[in-house]
Amino acid sequence: MRTVYKSEVLNKTFDTEEECLAAEKEHEEKLAVEKAKKAERKERAEEVEKAFKDADEAYKHAKELLNKFCEDYGVFHKSYTGADLPAARNLFDVFFNDRFFNLF
């Protein structure tokens, strides 16, 4: 009669106890790595969301300052050069750049 070791975690059978324990340990390590990756991804996604939120708030504040300046002095003029404008990744960015057109 042959002895077989069954892993309840993996739902598999193994010929030796060492194989069973090694497979369970490897499985636990993989789960730990996946959990760490998910946690890092969530943390970095929150960081990106916060950065976008901060940028939106800064942009709203800049528009408020611009509007107040225009109310007080009538007009705000700024000359743009190629270095001042953001790099365009495609034609959509060129023609529909909100930050450029919202200044007017």
PDB file as gemmi writes it, atoms N, CA and C in Angstrom:
CRYST1    1.000    1.000    1.000  90.00  90.00  90.00 P 1                      
ATOM      1  N   MET A   1       0.835  -1.179   0.000  1.00  0.00           N  
ATOM      2  CA  MET A   1       0.000   0.000   0.000  1.00  0.00           C  
ATOM      3  C   MET A   1       0.884   1.248   0.000  1.00  0.00           C  
ATOM      4  N   ARG A   2       0.561   2.180  -0.859  1.00  0.00           N  
ATOM      5  CA  ARG A   2       1.363   3.379  -1.046  1.00  0.00           C  
ATOM      6  C   ARG A   2       0.778   4.530  -0.216  1.00  0.00           C  
ATOM      7  N   THR A   3       1.667   5.330   0.423  1.00  0.00           N  
ATOM      8  CA  THR A   3       1.233   6.492   1.204  1.00  0.00           C  
ATOM      9  C   THR A   3       1.244   7.720   0.306  1.00  0.00           C  
ATOM     10  N   VAL A   4       0.171   8.461   0.352  1.00  0.00           N  
ATOM     11  CA  VAL A   4       0.031   9.666  -0.464  1.00  0.00           C  
ATOM     12  C   VAL A   4      -0.281  10.832   0.460  1.00  0.00           C  
ATOM     13  N   TYR A   5       0.319  11.959   0.172  1.00  0.00           N  
ATOM     14  CA  TYR A   5       0.100  13.171   0.972  1.00  0.00           C  
ATOM     15  C   TYR A   5      -0.740  14.146   0.156  1.00  0.00           C  
ATOM     16  N   LYS A   6      -1.829  14.582   0.765  1.00  0.00           N  
ATOM     17  CA  LYS A   6      -2.725  15.489   0.070  1.00  0.00           C  
ATOM     18  C   LYS A   6      -2.635  16.885   0.683  1.00  0.00           C  
ATOM     19  N   SER A   7      -2.498  17.855  -0.187  1.00  0.00           N  
ATOM     20  CA  SER A   7      -2.494  19.251   0.246  1.00  0.00           C  
ATOM     21  C   SER A   7      -3.909  19.789   0.128  1.00  0.00           C  
ATOM     22  N   GLU A   8      -4.478  20.217   1.255  1.00  0.00           N  
ATOM     23  CA  GLU A   8      -5.814  20.797   1.229  1.00  0.00           C  
ATOM     24  C   GLU A   8      -5.792  22.195   0.621  1.00  0.00           C  
ATOM     25  N   VAL A   9      -4.659  22.859   0.734  1.00  0.00           N  
ATOM     26  CA  VAL A   9      -4.514  24.209   0.167  1.00  0.00           C  
ATOM     27  C   VAL A   9      -4.528  24.140  -1.358  1.00  0.00           C  
ATOM     28  N   LEU A  10      -3.771  23.202  -1.918  1.00  0.00           N  
ATOM     29  CA  LEU A  10      -3.635  23.096  -3.370  1.00  0.00           C  
ATOM     30  C   LEU A  10      -4.607  22.100  -3.987  1.00  0.00           C  
ATOM     31  N   ASN A  11      -5.211  21.270  -3.145  1.00  0.00           N  
ATOM     32  CA  ASN A  11      -6.110  20.212  -3.597  1.00  0.00           C  
ATOM     33  C   ASN A  11      -5.393  19.261  -4.574  1.00  0.00           C  
ATOM     34  N   LYS A  12      -4.150  18.906  -4.190  1.00  0.00           N  
ATOM     35  CA  LYS A  12      -3.329  17.995  -4.986  1.00  0.00           C  
ATOM     36  C   LYS A  12      -2.747  16.932  -4.069  1.00  0.00           C  
ATOM     37  N   THR A  13      -2.312  15.843  -4.682  1.00  0.00           N  
ATOM     38  CA  THR A  13      -1.641  14.791  -3.921  1.00  0.00           C  
ATOM     39  C   THR A  13      -0.162  14.755  -4.304  1.00  0.00           C  
ATOM     40  N   PHE A  14       0.658  14.355  -3.328  1.00  0.00           N  
ATOM     41  CA  PHE A  14       2.109  14.270  -3.514  1.00  0.00           C  
ATOM     42  C   PHE A  14       2.610  12.947  -2.965  1.00  0.00           C  
ATOM     43  N   ASP A  15       3.737  12.500  -3.485  1.00  0.00           N  
ATOM     44  CA  ASP A  15       4.303  11.222  -3.062  1.00  0.00           C  
ATOM     45  C   ASP A  15       4.998  11.324  -1.709  1.00  0.00           C  
ATOM     46  N   THR A  16       5.602  12.496  -1.417  1.00  0.00           N  
ATOM     47  CA  THR A  16       6.309  12.654  -0.146  1.00  0.00           C  
ATOM     48  C   THR A  16       5.797  13.890   0.588  1.00  0.00           C  
ATOM     49  N   GLU A  17       6.012  13.861   1.878  1.00  0.00           N  
ATOM     50  CA  GLU A  17       5.591  14.996   2.707  1.00  0.00           C  
ATOM     51  C   GLU A  17       6.393  16.249   2.353  1.00  0.00           C  
ATOM     52  N   GLU A  18       7.681  16.084   2.039  1.00  0.00           N  
ATOM     53  CA  GLU A  18       8.531  17.216   1.685  1.00  0.00           C  
ATOM     54  C   GLU A  18       8.028  17.920   0.421  1.00  0.00           C  
ATOM     55  N   GLU A  19       7.631  17.139  -0.586  1.00  0.00           N  
ATOM     56  CA  GLU A  19       7.084  17.719  -1.818  1.00  0.00           C  
ATOM     57  C   GLU A  19       5.818  18.511  -1.528  1.00  0.00           C  
ATOM     58  N   CYS A  20       4.986  17.961  -0.682  1.00  0.00           N  
ATOM     59  CA  CYS A  20       3.730  18.612  -0.329  1.00  0.00           C  
ATOM     60  C   CYS A  20       3.996  19.941   0.385  1.00  0.00           C  
ATOM     61  N   LEU A  21       4.869  19.916   1.371  1.00  0.00           N  
ATOM     62  CA  LEU A  21       5.190  21.141   2.116  1.00  0.00           C  
ATOM     63  C   LEU A  21       5.880  22.177   1.233  1.00  0.00           C  
ATOM     64  N   ALA A  22       6.776  21.731   0.362  1.00  0.00           N  
ATOM     65  CA  ALA A  22       7.474  22.657  -0.540  1.00  0.00           C  
ATOM     66  C   ALA A  22       6.489  23.311  -1.511  1.00  0.00           C  
ATOM     67  N   ALA A  23       5.552  22.541  -2.030  1.00  0.00           N  
ATOM     68  CA  ALA A  23       4.564  23.085  -2.961  1.00  0.00           C  
ATOM     69  C   ALA A  23       3.652  24.090  -2.260  1.00  0.00           C  
ATOM     70  N   GLU A  24       3.245  23.783  -1.028  1.00  0.00           N  
ATOM     71  CA  GLU A  24       2.414  24.724  -0.278  1.00  0.00           C  
ATOM     72  C   GLU A  24       3.180  26.011   0.037  1.00  0.00           C  
ATOM     73  N   LYS A  25       4.461  25.871   0.389  1.00  0.00           N  
ATOM     74  CA  LYS A  25       5.283  27.044   0.685  1.00  0.00           C  
ATOM     75  C   LYS A  25       5.439  27.912  -0.565  1.00  0.00           C  
ATOM     76  N   GLU A  26       5.702  27.289  -1.700  1.00  0.00           N  
ATOM     77  CA  GLU A  26       5.839  28.017  -2.964  1.00  0.00           C  
ATOM     78  C   GLU A  26       4.538  28.744  -3.308  1.00  0.00           C  
ATOM     79  N   HIS A  27       3.428  28.084  -3.081  1.00  0.00           N  
ATOM     80  CA  HIS A  27       2.114  28.687  -3.339  1.00  0.00           C  
ATOM     81  C   HIS A  27       1.903  29.914  -2.439  1.00  0.00           C  
ATOM     82  N   GLU A  28       2.236  29.790  -1.161  1.00  0.00           N  
ATOM     83  CA  GLU A  28       2.101  30.909  -0.227  1.00  0.00           C  
ATOM     84  C   GLU A  28       2.986  32.081  -0.629  1.00  0.00           C  
ATOM     85  N   GLU A  29       4.204  31.789  -1.095  1.00  0.00           N  
ATOM     86  CA  GLU A  29       5.115  32.849  -1.531  1.00  0.00           C  
ATOM     87  C   GLU A  29       4.556  33.578  -2.749  1.00  0.00           C  
ATOM     88  N   LYS A  30       3.979  32.831  -3.697  1.00  0.00           N  
ATOM     89  CA  LYS A  30       3.373  33.446  -4.879  1.00  0.00           C  
ATOM     90  C   LYS A  30       2.203  34.340  -4.482  1.00  0.00           C  
ATOM     91  N   LEU A  31       1.394  33.865  -3.540  1.00  0.00           N  
ATOM     92  CA  LEU A  31       0.264  34.673  -3.074  1.00  0.00           C  
ATOM     93  C   LEU A  31       0.744  35.952  -2.395  1.00  0.00           C  
ATOM     94  N   ALA A  32       1.825  35.840  -1.618  1.00  0.00           N  
ATOM     95  CA  ALA A  32       2.368  37.010  -0.932  1.00  0.00           C  
ATOM     96  C   ALA A  32       2.894  38.038  -1.944  1.00  0.00           C  
ATOM     97  N   VAL A  33       3.554  37.553  -2.991  1.00  0.00           N  
ATOM     98  CA  VAL A  33       4.066  38.456  -4.029  1.00  0.00           C  
ATOM     99  C   VAL A  33       2.908  39.143  -4.752  1.00  0.00           C  
ATOM    100  N   GLU A  34       1.868  38.395  -5.092  1.00  0.00           N  
ATOM    101  CA  GLU A  34       0.703  38.967  -5.770  1.00  0.00           C  
ATOM    102  C   GLU A  34       0.008  39.998  -4.886  1.00  0.00           C  
ATOM    103  N   LYS A  35      -0.099  39.689  -3.598  1.00  0.00           N  
ATOM    104  CA  LYS A  35      -0.737  40.616  -2.662  1.00  0.00           C  
ATOM    105  C   LYS A  35       0.076  41.904  -2.558  1.00  0.00           C  
ATOM    106  N   ALA A  36       1.397  41.781  -2.512  1.00  0.00           N  
ATOM    107  CA  ALA A  36       2.261  42.962  -2.439  1.00  0.00           C  
ATOM    108  C   ALA A  36       2.139  43.804  -3.701  1.00  0.00           C  
ATOM    109  N   LYS A  37       2.067  43.153  -4.873  1.00  0.00           N  
ATOM    110  CA  LYS A  37       1.914  43.880  -6.129  1.00  0.00           C  
ATOM    111  C   LYS A  37       0.589  44.623  -6.178  1.00  0.00           C  
ATOM    112  N   LYS A  38      -0.482  43.977  -5.710  1.00  0.00           N  
ATOM    113  CA  LYS A  38      -1.795  44.620  -5.696  1.00  0.00           C  
ATOM    114  C   LYS A  38      -1.794  45.830  -4.759  1.00  0.00           C  
ATOM    115  N   ALA A  39      -1.150  45.674  -3.609  1.00  0.00           N  
ATOM    116  CA  ALA A  39      -1.083  46.778  -2.653  1.00  0.00           C  
ATOM    117  C   ALA A  39      -0.292  47.945  -3.230  1.00  0.00           C  
ATOM    118  N   GLU A  40       0.834  47.643  -3.900  1.00  0.00           N  
ATOM    119  CA  GLU A  40       1.641  48.698  -4.518  1.00  0.00           C  
ATOM    120  C   GLU A  40       0.864  49.378  -5.632  1.00  0.00           C  
ATOM    121  N   ARG A  41       0.148  48.598  -6.436  1.00  0.00           N  
ATOM    122  CA  ARG A  41      -0.636  49.173  -7.531  1.00  0.00           C  
ATOM    123  C   ARG A  41      -1.715  50.111  -6.985  1.00  0.00           C  
ATOM    124  N   LYS A  42      -2.393  49.669  -5.933  1.00  0.00           N  
ATOM    125  CA  LYS A  42      -3.430  50.503  -5.328  1.00  0.00           C  
ATOM    126  C   LYS A  42      -2.828  51.800  -4.788  1.00  0.00           C  
ATOM    127  N   GLU A  43      -1.708  51.692  -4.114  1.00  0.00           N  
ATOM    128  CA  GLU A  43      -1.039  52.862  -3.553  1.00  0.00           C  
ATOM    129  C   GLU A  43      -0.620  53.842  -4.652  1.00  0.00           C  
ATOM    130  N   ARG A  44      -0.052  53.319  -5.715  1.00  0.00           N  
ATOM    131  CA  ARG A  44       0.388  54.187  -6.811  1.00  0.00           C  
ATOM    132  C   ARG A  44      -0.798  54.792  -7.552  1.00  0.00           C  
ATOM    133  N   ALA A  45      -1.900  54.040  -7.675  1.00  0.00           N  
ATOM    134  CA  ALA A  45      -3.100  54.584  -8.312  1.00  0.00           C  
ATOM    135  C   ALA A  45      -3.662  55.730  -7.481  1.00  0.00           C  
ATOM    136  N   GLU A  46      -3.661  55.577  -6.166  1.00  0.00           N  
ATOM    137  CA  GLU A  46      -4.116  56.657  -5.292  1.00  0.00           C  
ATOM    138  C   GLU A  46      -3.214  57.880  -5.427  1.00  0.00           C  
ATOM    139  N   GLU A  47      -1.913  57.637  -5.581  1.00  0.00           N  
ATOM    140  CA  GLU A  47      -0.961  58.733  -5.757  1.00  0.00           C  
ATOM    141  C   GLU A  47      -1.243  59.492  -7.062  1.00  0.00           C  
ATOM    142  N   VAL A  48      -1.530  58.766  -8.129  1.00  0.00           N  
ATOM    143  CA  VAL A  48      -1.849  59.387  -9.415  1.00  0.00           C  
ATOM    144  C   VAL A  48      -3.145  60.183  -9.308  1.00  0.00           C  
ATOM    145  N   GLU A  49      -4.156  59.587  -8.682  1.00  0.00           N  
ATOM    146  CA  GLU A  49      -5.433  60.284  -8.519  1.00  0.00           C  
ATOM    147  C   GLU A  49      -5.258  61.565  -7.714  1.00  0.00           C  
ATOM    148  N   LYS A  50      -4.455  61.517  -6.664  1.00  0.00           N  
ATOM    149  CA  LYS A  50      -4.196  62.704  -5.851  1.00  0.00           C  
ATOM    150  C   LYS A  50      -3.478  63.769  -6.674  1.00  0.00           C  
ATOM    151  N   ALA A  51      -2.522  63.360  -7.485  1.00  0.00           N  
ATOM    152  CA  ALA A  51      -1.796  64.317  -8.317  1.00  0.00           C  
ATOM    153  C   ALA A  51      -2.733  65.005  -9.303  1.00  0.00           C  
ATOM    154  N   PHE A  52      -3.640  64.236  -9.932  1.00  0.00           N  
ATOM    155  CA  PHE A  52      -4.615  64.835 -10.843  1.00  0.00           C  
ATOM    156  C   PHE A  52      -5.550  65.786 -10.096  1.00  0.00           C  
ATOM    157  N   LYS A  53      -5.972  65.391  -8.910  1.00  0.00           N  
ATOM    158  CA  LYS A  53      -6.851  66.248  -8.116  1.00  0.00           C  
ATOM    159  C   LYS A  53      -6.127  67.541  -7.752  1.00  0.00           C  
ATOM    160  N   ASP A  54      -4.869  67.434  -7.316  1.00  0.00           N  
ATOM    161  CA  ASP A  54      -4.089  68.626  -6.975  1.00  0.00           C  
ATOM    162  C   ASP A  54      -3.898  69.527  -8.185  1.00  0.00           C  
ATOM    163  N   ALA A  55      -3.645  68.911  -9.357  1.00  0.00           N  
ATOM    164  CA  ALA A  55      -3.458  69.698 -10.580  1.00  0.00           C  
ATOM    165  C   ALA A  55      -4.755  70.404 -10.965  1.00  0.00           C  
ATOM    166  N   ASP A  56      -5.886  69.727 -10.827  1.00  0.00           N  
ATOM    167  CA  ASP A  56      -7.173  70.353 -11.131  1.00  0.00           C  
ATOM    168  C   ASP A  56      -7.447  71.523 -10.198  1.00  0.00           C  
ATOM    169  N   GLU A  57      -7.151  71.344  -8.914  1.00  0.00           N  
ATOM    170  CA  GLU A  57      -7.355  72.429  -7.953  1.00  0.00           C  
ATOM    171  C   GLU A  57      -6.434  73.606  -8.261  1.00  0.00           C  
ATOM    172  N   ALA A  58      -5.188  73.319  -8.620  1.00  0.00           N  
ATOM    173  CA  ALA A  58      -4.255  74.393  -8.972  1.00  0.00           C  
ATOM    174  C   ALA A  58      -4.718  75.124 -10.231  1.00  0.00           C  
ATOM    175  N   TYR A  59      -5.246  74.377 -11.192  1.00  0.00           N  
ATOM    176  CA  TYR A  59      -5.733  74.988 -12.427  1.00  0.00           C  
ATOM    177  C   TYR A  59      -6.956  75.866 -12.145  1.00  0.00           C  
ATOM    178  N   LYS A  60      -7.864  75.390 -11.297  1.00  0.00           N  
ATOM    179  CA  LYS A  60      -9.029  76.190 -10.927  1.00  0.00           C  
ATOM    180  C   LYS A  60      -8.597  77.469 -10.224  1.00  0.00           C  
ATOM    181  N   HIS A  61      -7.612  77.360  -9.345  1.00  0.00           N  
ATOM    182  CA  HIS A  61      -7.098  78.534  -8.642  1.00  0.00           C  
ATOM    183  C   HIS A  61      -6.477  79.522  -9.634  1.00  0.00           C  
ATOM    184  N   ALA A  62      -5.723  79.014 -10.607  1.00  0.00           N  
ATOM    185  CA  ALA A  62      -5.117  79.874 -11.622  1.00  0.00           C  
ATOM    186  C   ALA A  62      -6.193  80.601 -12.431  1.00  0.00           C  
ATOM    187  N   LYS A  63      -7.272  79.902 -12.770  1.00  0.00           N  
ATOM    188  CA  LYS A  63      -8.368  80.538 -13.507  1.00  0.00           C  
ATOM    189  C   LYS A  63      -9.038  81.615 -12.660  1.00  0.00           C  
ATOM    190  N   GLU A  64      -9.199  81.352 -11.367  1.00  0.00           N  
ATOM    191  CA  GLU A  64      -9.776  82.363 -10.478  1.00  0.00           C  
ATOM    192  C   GLU A  64      -8.893  83.608 -10.432  1.00  0.00           C  
ATOM    193  N   LEU A  65      -7.590  83.385 -10.309  1.00  0.00           N  
ATOM    194  CA  LEU A  65      -6.653  84.517 -10.300  1.00  0.00           C  
ATOM    195  C   LEU A  65      -6.709  85.285 -11.609  1.00  0.00           C  
ATOM    196  N   LEU A  66      -6.784  84.572 -12.728  1.00  0.00           N  
ATOM    197  CA  LEU A  66      -6.861  85.212 -14.036  1.00  0.00           C  
ATOM    198  C   LEU A  66      -8.144  86.030 -14.160  1.00  0.00           C  
ATOM    199  N   ASN A  67      -9.257  85.442 -13.744  1.00  0.00           N  
ATOM    200  CA  ASN A  67     -10.530  86.168 -13.810  1.00  0.00           C  
ATOM    201  C   ASN A  67     -10.494  87.423 -12.946  1.00  0.00           C  
ATOM    202  N   LYS A  68      -9.948  87.318 -11.749  1.00  0.00           N  
ATOM    203  CA  LYS A  68      -9.842  88.478 -10.856  1.00  0.00           C  
ATOM    204  C   LYS A  68      -8.936  89.539 -11.478  1.00  0.00           C  
ATOM    205  N   PHE A  69      -7.836  89.106 -12.075  1.00  0.00           N  
ATOM    206  CA  PHE A  69      -6.918  90.041 -12.726  1.00  0.00           C  
ATOM    207  C   PHE A  69      -7.632  90.766 -13.856  1.00  0.00           C  
ATOM    208  N   CYS A  70      -8.386  90.024 -14.671  1.00  0.00           N  
ATOM    209  CA  CYS A  70      -9.106  90.628 -15.799  1.00  0.00           C  
ATOM    210  C   CYS A  70     -10.200  91.577 -15.317  1.00  0.00           C  
ATOM    211  N   GLU A  71     -10.855  91.264 -14.212  1.00  0.00           N  
ATOM    212  CA  GLU A  71     -11.853  92.173 -13.655  1.00  0.00           C  
ATOM    213  C   GLU A  71     -11.208  93.485 -13.212  1.00  0.00           C  
ATOM    214  N   ASP A  72     -10.013  93.375 -12.609  1.00  0.00           N  
ATOM    215  CA  ASP A  72      -9.340  94.561 -12.085  1.00  0.00           C  
ATOM    216  C   ASP A  72      -8.633  95.371 -13.164  1.00  0.00           C  
ATOM    217  N   TYR A  73      -8.033  94.709 -14.146  1.00  0.00           N  
ATOM    218  CA  TYR A  73      -7.192  95.411 -15.119  1.00  0.00           C  
ATOM    219  C   TYR A  73      -7.662  95.280 -16.558  1.00  0.00           C  
ATOM    220  N   GLY A  74      -8.714  94.550 -16.800  1.00  0.00           N  
ATOM    221  CA  GLY A  74      -9.290  94.489 -18.130  1.00  0.00           C  
ATOM    222  C   GLY A  74      -8.801  93.352 -18.994  1.00  0.00           C  
ATOM    223  N   VAL A  75      -7.535  93.110 -19.025  1.00  0.00           N  
ATOM    224  CA  VAL A  75      -7.008  92.080 -19.907  1.00  0.00           C  
ATOM    225  C   VAL A  75      -5.696  91.538 -19.353  1.00  0.00           C  
ATOM    226  N   PHE A  76      -5.444  90.298 -19.653  1.00  0.00           N  
ATOM    227  CA  PHE A  76      -4.161  89.687 -19.307  1.00  0.00           C  
ATOM    228  C   PHE A  76      -3.546  89.183 -20.590  1.00  0.00           C  
ATOM    229  N   HIS A  77      -2.323  89.573 -20.836  1.00  0.00           N  
ATOM    230  CA  HIS A  77      -1.656  89.166 -22.066  1.00  0.00           C  
ATOM    231  C   HIS A  77      -0.402  88.382 -21.724  1.00  0.00           C  
ATOM    232  N   LYS A  78      -0.257  87.278 -22.399  1.00  0.00           N  
ATOM    233  CA  LYS A  78       0.958  86.469 -22.262  1.00  0.00           C  
ATOM    234  C   LYS A  78       1.308  85.944 -23.638  1.00  0.00           C  
ATOM    235  N   SER A  79       2.538  86.122 -24.018  1.00  0.00           N  
ATOM    236  CA  SER A  79       3.002  85.598 -25.301  1.00  0.00           C  
ATOM    237  C   SER A  79       3.447  84.155 -25.099  1.00  0.00           C  
ATOM    238  N   TYR A  80       3.056  83.329 -26.040  1.00  0.00           N  
ATOM    239  CA  TYR A  80       3.429  81.919 -25.974  1.00  0.00           C  
ATOM    240  C   TYR A  80       4.468  81.620 -27.041  1.00  0.00           C  
ATOM    241  N   THR A  81       5.450  80.851 -26.624  1.00  0.00           N  
ATOM    242  CA  THR A  81       6.431  80.336 -27.571  1.00  0.00           C  
ATOM    243  C   THR A  81       6.287  78.822 -27.585  1.00  0.00           C  
ATOM    244  N   GLY A  82       6.991  78.188 -28.475  1.00  0.00           N  
ATOM    245  CA  GLY A  82       6.927  76.726 -28.545  1.00  0.00           C  
ATOM    246  C   GLY A  82       7.343  76.068 -27.247  1.00  0.00           C  
ATOM    247  N   ALA A  83       8.265  76.689 -26.516  1.00  0.00           N  
ATOM    248  CA  ALA A  83       8.733  76.110 -25.256  1.00  0.00           C  
ATOM    249  C   ALA A  83       7.672  76.212 -24.166  1.00  0.00           C  
ATOM    250  N   ASP A  84       6.753  77.192 -24.266  1.00  0.00           N  
ATOM    251  CA  ASP A  84       5.718  77.375 -23.249  1.00  0.00           C  
ATOM    252  C   ASP A  84       4.578  76.387 -23.385  1.00  0.00           C  
ATOM    253  N   LEU A  85       4.309  75.946 -24.598  1.00  0.00           N  
ATOM    254  CA  LEU A  85       3.177  75.058 -24.837  1.00  0.00           C  
ATOM    255  C   LEU A  85       3.557  73.614 -24.527  1.00  0.00           C  
ATOM    256  N   PRO A  86       2.604  72.844 -24.030  1.00  0.00           N  
ATOM    257  CA  PRO A  86       2.925  71.440 -23.764  1.00  0.00           C  
ATOM    258  C   PRO A  86       3.159  70.683 -25.059  1.00  0.00           C  
ATOM    259  N   ALA A  87       3.983  69.684 -24.986  1.00  0.00           N  
ATOM    260  CA  ALA A  87       4.269  68.866 -26.170  1.00  0.00           C  
ATOM    261  C   ALA A  87       3.006  68.129 -26.592  1.00  0.00           C  
ATOM    262  N   ALA A  88       2.712  68.167 -27.866  1.00  0.00           N  
ATOM    263  CA  ALA A  88       1.522  67.494 -28.387  1.00  0.00           C  
ATOM    264  C   ALA A  88       1.880  66.068 -28.773  1.00  0.00           C  
ATOM    265  N   ARG A  89       1.073  65.136 -28.305  1.00  0.00           N  
ATOM    266  CA  ARG A  89       1.297  63.739 -28.645  1.00  0.00           C  
ATOM    267  C   ARG A  89       0.592  63.370 -29.944  1.00  0.00           C  
ATOM    268  N   ASN A  90      -0.476  64.128 -30.272  1.00  0.00           N  
ATOM    269  CA  ASN A  90      -1.207  63.864 -31.498  1.00  0.00           C  
ATOM    270  C   ASN A  90      -1.982  65.133 -31.880  1.00  0.00           C  
ATOM    271  N   LEU A  91      -2.669  65.122 -33.011  1.00  0.00           N  
ATOM    272  CA  LEU A  91      -3.386  66.313 -33.463  1.00  0.00           C  
ATOM    273  C   LEU A  91      -4.531  66.691 -32.531  1.00  0.00           C  
ATOM    274  N   PHE A  92      -5.118  65.725 -31.881  1.00  0.00           N  
ATOM    275  CA  PHE A  92      -6.181  66.025 -30.934  1.00  0.00           C  
ATOM    276  C   PHE A  92      -5.663  66.946 -29.833  1.00  0.00           C  
ATOM    277  N   ASP A  93      -4.457  66.676 -29.345  1.00  0.00           N  
ATOM    278  CA  ASP A  93      -3.862  67.523 -28.313  1.00  0.00           C  
ATOM    279  C   ASP A  93      -3.632  68.945 -28.818  1.00  0.00           C  
ATOM    280  N   VAL A  94      -3.294  69.084 -30.084  1.00  0.00           N  
ATOM    281  CA  VAL A  94      -3.016  70.403 -30.641  1.00  0.00           C  
ATOM    282  C   VAL A  94      -4.294  71.236 -30.711  1.00  0.00           C  
ATOM    283  N   PHE A  95      -5.376  70.659 -31.237  1.00  0.00           N  
ATOM    284  CA  PHE A  95      -6.586  71.427 -31.495  1.00  0.00           C  
ATOM    285  C   PHE A  95      -7.556  71.481 -30.316  1.00  0.00           C  
ATOM    286  N   PHE A  96      -7.413  70.580 -29.361  1.00  0.00           N  
ATOM    287  CA  PHE A  96      -8.352  70.543 -28.255  1.00  0.00           C  
ATOM    288  C   PHE A  96      -7.625  70.597 -26.915  1.00  0.00           C  
ATOM    289  N   ASN A  97      -6.653  71.452 -26.813  1.00  0.00           N  
ATOM    290  CA  ASN A  97      -5.891  71.611 -25.586  1.00  0.00           C  
ATOM    291  C   ASN A  97      -6.672  72.542 -24.659  1.00  0.00           C  
ATOM    292  N   ASP A  98      -7.340  71.983 -23.651  1.00  0.00           N  
ATOM    293  CA  ASP A  98      -8.182  72.770 -22.747  1.00  0.00           C  
ATOM    294  C   ASP A  98      -7.404  73.857 -22.027  1.00  0.00           C  
ATOM    295  N   ARG A  99      -6.214  73.551 -21.602  1.00  0.00           N  
ATOM    296  CA  ARG A  99      -5.458  74.536 -20.841  1.00  0.00           C  
ATOM    297  C   ARG A  99      -5.074  75.735 -21.714  1.00  0.00           C  
ATOM    298  N   PHE A 100      -4.895  75.531 -22.991  1.00  0.00           N  
ATOM    299  CA  PHE A 100      -4.579  76.654 -23.881  1.00  0.00           C  
ATOM    300  C   PHE A 100      -5.824  77.464 -24.191  1.00  0.00           C  
ATOM    301  N   PHE A 101      -6.898  76.802 -24.582  1.00  0.00           N  
ATOM    302  CA  PHE A 101      -8.102  77.521 -25.011  1.00  0.00           C  
ATOM    303  C   PHE A 101      -8.884  78.119 -23.859  1.00  0.00           C  
ATOM    304  N   ASN A 102      -8.760  77.582 -22.652  1.00  0.00           N  
ATOM    305  CA  ASN A 102      -9.485  78.134 -21.523  1.00  0.00           C  
ATOM    306  C   ASN A 102      -8.871  79.434 -21.021  1.00  0.00           C  
ATOM    307  N   LEU A 103      -7.704  79.783 -21.509  1.00  0.00           N  
ATOM    308  CA  LEU A 103      -7.099  81.046 -21.095  1.00  0.00           C  
ATOM    309  C   LEU A 103      -7.778  82.238 -21.744  1.00  0.00           C  
ATOM    310  N   PHE A 104      -8.541  81.990 -22.787  1.00  0.00           N  
ATOM    311  CA  PHE A 104      -9.179  83.096 -23.520  1.00  0.00           C  
ATOM    312  C   PHE A 104     -10.598  83.283 -23.095  1.00  0.00           C  
TER     313      PHE A 104                                                      
END                                                                             
